[in-house]
């Protein structure tokens, strides 16, 4: 591959990351306000309030907007149809109820783990570490389920059950996905502009890529 092709390839994916971020911000504009205030927060209490507000808005803002953004990101991979505003709005309307249900379920599980963190944390460090790790795993599964929802029509519990099985059946994909998510957030959190305009698109592409790879791997196993 010559330099020109490499530059074109890199430019294409940088542009896709930026477009992915645009579609995510389009459906989650209120999180721009929350993130900016979080970066400017002076106390832990202020940060905590903003985080709680963001989590409470997951069912009504984050989940539907993220599913719609995933629907646009999906076009970056199949390349049969260009992502567009009409695709975003159609996906947002069609998937709002199921996405909201995913968000409500996630909030319920997150609340239970939050209570477990403070209750069992009083007995030792393990009581804090285990709920915190479980919350990270549930959040990863939640993002995976939203990607799944943008691609296929299933019953509510099937999204979580089958999404969980995809993650469990392909632990290396899960490990690579969570590691890449961590590094993107780690490097982007130093610069607010990157956190707003690069991180969302990069995370969407990472999650959707590993979702499609898991689906392909399952399809391949069924054909053997």
Order of alpha helices (4+ residues) and beta strands (2+ residues): alpha-alpha-alpha-alpha-alpha-alpha-alpha-alpha-alpha-alpha
